[in-house]
Amino acid sequence: MLDYSALSALVAVVREGSFERAARALHVTPSAVSQRIRLLEERVGCALVVRAQPCTATEAGRRLCQHVDRVQLLEHALQGALPALAPEGVTRVTLPIAVNADSLATWLAPAITAFAARAPVLVDVAVDDQDHTAEWLRSGMVLAAVTSAAHPATGCNCHPLGAMRYLAAASPDFVKRHFAAGVRAISLAQAPSLVFNSKDELQARWVRRQCRRHVELPRHTLPSPQAFVTAALNGMGWGLHPQALVAPHLKSGTLVELVPGTPLDVPLYWQHARAASTLLEGLSRQVEEAAREALLQG
């Protein structure tokens, strides 16, 4: 049998990023956390934690963390069916999910917060590019994800959410200064663009659609959807913005589309582990309902 106090220590180290913070979360000493993980590693015969800054899980460690998440869901369901097992009330369950920042900044945060306000959960949200959130599922780091991947990860269900519409926009002065002769490959290669991080391919994808070829873009990196809008308003660069965030600025004229009528629609999917859990099912319903109202359907 596995030692679940040791497994809890493993999860805490991976989630908190260090033995010291894990010890504080578990109300034990760092040496106790270290001993539990060492004994667990001896039991399974391999390393479970990469001891770095921050600490991360090995492949085996990720699988064990995923196992703990699923066991917690099962225990919650059992406590609901047999209240005598939890005389002090049903314990809160951690639900780790991965989402893209643009969804979180627009339609997704209200859905998650509304669910967490009434359910006995602690939501642990990881933010990554929508093209990469499925990797968090495949690695076992999360139980659910908003992703652009239509093919379900192993052991997961996949539900289409709709498409998020992006518009290439900048301030009127920026467009006048950099695109007076039109939005072409030569002007795009000189005008500063905005990207979320090194994984962000939206701007490059839009440019390929307009120019029919790859263009190397000069870029500012701003890992925040709100900072994207602020940067565009101040003439720092152009970028692909969620329509919901820039609609008021387009209406007022403080932002303009680079090429009107050229949106980029990104289909999104909700993938989640096939765990028999009322909590996971409840979160899924909340996310899917919010997506039906906020995203493009069909």
N, C-alpha and C positions, 0 to 999 in steps of 0.2 A: 504494500500500500504506500501511496505517496504521503509525505508529510506536508499537510496543508499550511502549517505555520511557516514552513520553509518556502512553500510556493507563494504565500502572501508576502514574504520578504523579497522574493524575486520580483514579483509584480511591482512592489513599492520602489525598489531600486531602479527598475526600468522606467517607471512613470515619473519618479522624482528626479532621476538623473544622477543621483549620488547615494552612497551608503549613509552619509550623515543625514540628509533630508529624509531618506527612507526610515531611518531610526526615529526621527522626530514624529513622522506620520504614524508609526507603529507604537510609539511610546516605549521604546526599548533603547538599548545602547547600540552604537555602531558596531561594536565587537560582536554583539548578539546577532545582528543582521549578517555580518560577515561569516560567522560560524554556521548559521542556518544555510546560507547559500553554498558554503564549502561542503557541508554534509550532503546537500542536494546534488551538487556536482559529482561528488564521489559516488552517490547512489546511481545516477544516470550514466556515469562514465564519460562525461565530456564537459567542457566549459559552457556555462550558461550566460555569463555576463562578460562583456568587453569592458575591462576596468580602465575607462578613459574619462575625459571631461567633455560631455556628460557620459555617464555609463549607458551602454546600449546592450540589447540582448543579442546573443548569437541566434542562429537558425533554430537550434534546439530550445533555447530560451524563449524565443518568440512562440513556439508551439506550446510550451508549457503555460505561457501567459494567456494565450488564447483558451487553453483548457480551463484555466482558473476563471476567466470571464464567463464561459459557458456553464461551469459548475455553479457560479453565483446566480445565474439566471434560473437554473433548475432548483436551487435551494429557495429562491424567492417564490417560485410557483408552489413548491411543497409547503412553505410556511403559510401561503394563502389558503391552501387546502386543509392544512392541519395547524390551526392557530396555536395549539398547545406547544408546538415546537418553538414558538417565538413569543413567550409570555410578555416580553417588554415591547412587542410590536414588530412588524416586519422591518428588517434591516434594509438600508439603502444599498442599491446595486450600482456599480460603476458601469456606464455604457460608453465605451470608447468609440468615436466615429471620426471619419476623415471627410472634410468638405473643402470645396474651393472658396476662396475669399470673396469672390463676387456674389456667390449665392448667399453666403453668410451675411454680407453687408446689405442685401436687398430683401429677399423673400424668406430665407431659411431661419434666421435668428428668431423671428416671432414664433415660428412653429416649434422650434426646439425649446424655447423658454416657456411657452405655454404648456408643453407636455411636462417639462421638469418641475413646473410650479405645482403640479397636482399629483405626480407620480413619485414613488419612493426611489429615486435614482440620483446619481451624481454623473452628470454628462461631462465627458472628457473629449473635447473637440481638438483635433489636429487639422491644421490648414495646409493645403498643398494645391498645386495646379490640378485642374479637373482631369487632365490627361495622365496624372500620376497617383491619384487617390486610390485607384484600384490596387496598386502595389501594396498599400497599407493593409488591404483585405487579404491579399495573397500571402503576405508575410505573417498574418495572424495578429498584427498590432491593434486592429480595430475590429468591431463586429458589424459595422455598416459604413457605407460611404456614398456620397454624391459624386458621380464620376461620369466621364464622357465615354467610358468603355461599355459597349452594348453586350459584349460576351461575358456571362457571369463567371466570376472566380470560382475555383473549386469549392464545393460545399456551400455555395451561396445562391440566393434567388436574385433575379434582376427585374426591375419594373421601370418602364419608361416614364419620365417625369414631364417631358416637354422640352422646348428649346429656349435657351436664353439668348436674347437678341443684343448684339453689340453694334455700336456705331462709332465710326472713325471721326473724331471731332477734335477741334482746337479752337483757340480764341480767334476772333476776326482779324486782329492785328497780326497774329502768327501766320494765318493763312495768306494775308496780303503780303507779308514779308518773305515767306518761303515758297509760296505757290502762285505767285502772280502770273506765271506762264503756264499754269496748270499742274495737276497732280500727276507727275510722270516719274519714270525711274530715276532720271537725273536729279530731280528736285527731292525725291524721297531719300536718295542716297546722301543728301546734304542736310536735310531738316531733322533736328533732334526728335526722336520718338520716345515714348514712355513704355517701359515694360515692368511687370510685377517682379520677376526674378529671372534667372537664367533659363528656367523651364518654360517661360511664357512665349508661346508661338503665335498668339492671336494676331499681333501686328504683322508678322512675317506672312501669315496665312492670307490676311486681307490684301497685302501688297502683291503676293503672287497672283491672286485673283484679278487684281487691277492691271498688272503689268505683264502677266503671262510668263513671268520668269522671276528668279530669286534676285532680290536686291539687298545688299548689305546695308543695314540701317544703323546710323549713330543712335545711341540710346542712353536715356537716364533710367536708373533702376529705382523704383519706388514700390515697396511691398505693402501697399495699402490702396484699396479702391477709392477711398475718400481723398487720399493724397493725390491720386491720379487726377481727380476732378479739380482739386485745388491747383495742381501744377498746370493743367490745361488752361484754367481761367487766368492764370498769371503769365501765360505765354511761354512756359518752360518747354513745351513740346506737344506733340499730337499723340493720341493713343486710341485704342479700342475701349470704349466705356460701356458698361451695362446701360441699356436704354432707360431703365428705371431711375438710375442715378443722375443722368444728364438731361432728361426730358424737360425739367423746369428751365435749365440754362439754354437749351435749344429754343424753347418757346420765347424766352426773354431776349435772345440774340447774343448773350454773353459767350456762348459757344456756337459754332457752326460745323456742319458736316464737311469733311474734306471733299467728298463726292456724294452729293445727295442721292438717296435711293440705293445705297450700296451696303445694306446691313450684312453682318456676319452672324448667322444663327448657329448656335452650338447645342446639339442635343445632349440632354443630361439624363442619367439613370440613377436609380436608388438600388444599390446592391446591399444585401444583408445576409448574415450567416443563417443557415437553416436550423435555427435553434427553436425548440418548442417553448416560446416565451411570450407571455402576454405583454410584458414590458416592451420587447422588441417589436412586437406586432402593433402595439399602441403608438410607438414612436413612428413606425412606418406609415401608419394611417395618417398621422398628423402631418408628416412630411409630404405625402402624396396629395393630401387635400390642399395644402398650401401651394404646391407646385401647380395644381390644376387652375388655381386662381391667378397665379403670377406669371407663369411661363406660357409660351406659345404652344398650342396644342395642334395635333394633326400635321 
